[in-house]
């Protein structure tokens, strides 16, 4: 066997790939499920915190800022390990899936709150005043006038940040979530061949490459206006 | 509750172990941050080349490594390399993975910075007799870095947090040491302590970033 053939047989072994393809597909499904849940709950929580902050009640705002700082400063893997290995000692035993989901949700919440808040504060005061003077209530002004403009501004940075955090679903493999990386790793140890990892890598590229390209496109389309 | 999550006896026992881990996290950061910056610098300078045969593969390279979860890259190197007769250490794998992954992110940021420098600056520099390389080094890069400093710092924060992935390939950094201590004591205190150390270490940077970002928005 030539070196090239040996390389192909090692990393692109068709027999091993065919054998473990269903596992990787199953893992892909779990990754998609986890990612979708994280995106929805993280963004909703982040927006909710930003709206709460816009009310301007000082003690609440300090608490929000601290929470955001906390989850920006802690590595996601540390949060996952704490929730999965730490909480059971206090009688709570979240599953590995729930631990990963909760951790990434908290991280995305923190980052998206920052971005939403930056968007809200970037809307000139005149917009608020004009909306209120036409008789809209605070809530109506926020929802109908300020938020639509703010969210448009936040879309490019939010997309990029969301992709970066969603890729963290791979961290779930550390606490044995059966997502792509977890499935691929156990397939490698069962088959003594790294081809399942190649498959897993391909699955990640197929999932995330279009998202990265979308993020790049949005960035050029909707630049922050100076 | 406090007995469980912040047991003082365990804090005392685990502290030296975590301190060694912290030292390794700092050392690892000192190695991988410049490595990523170096990779990013190469990519951003190449991005100035107009030739489509350079431009498109370069963009695909950057987007590929931005799409690829860093942990997957790390595991691929660590678990895959022995199969082709290369026994790469955890440290080597972390270095390669960070060079590829964080290099792509730094590259995007620096490219945006370089594009933000007006072409008049380059023309003026060239007309005074500076060479291409000198123009890049003395005129374009300093302004580019200044313009994207918040993004560079924000990415550096992410890179430092990412060093916690080293624990997966048995590098004795902060998280790894904390997990070792936790599995010996059957108590989550070491993990809480490690989280506290990360927070104390990185909070100033997060505060600084928050201020820089708010100022950028106020100026926009």
Interface residues (C-beta under 8 A of the other chain):
Chain A: X7 X10 X11 X65 X69 X70 X72 X73 X74 X75 X76 X77 X78 X79 X81 X82 X85 X86 X87 X89 X90 X114 X118 X121 X122 X163 X164 X167 X168 X169 X170 X171 X173 X174 X180 X181 X185 X188 X193 X194 X197 X200 X201 X204 X205 X208 X209 X211 X212 X213 X216 X224 X225 X226
Chain B: X1 X4 X5 X63 X64 X66 X67 X68 X69 X70 X71 X72 X75 X76 X79 X80 X83 X84 X157 X158 X161 X162 X163 X164 X165 X167 X168 X175 X178 X179 X182 X186 X187 X188 X191 X192 X194 X195 X198 X199 X202 X203 X205 X206 X207 X209 X210 X213 X214 X217 X218 X219 X220
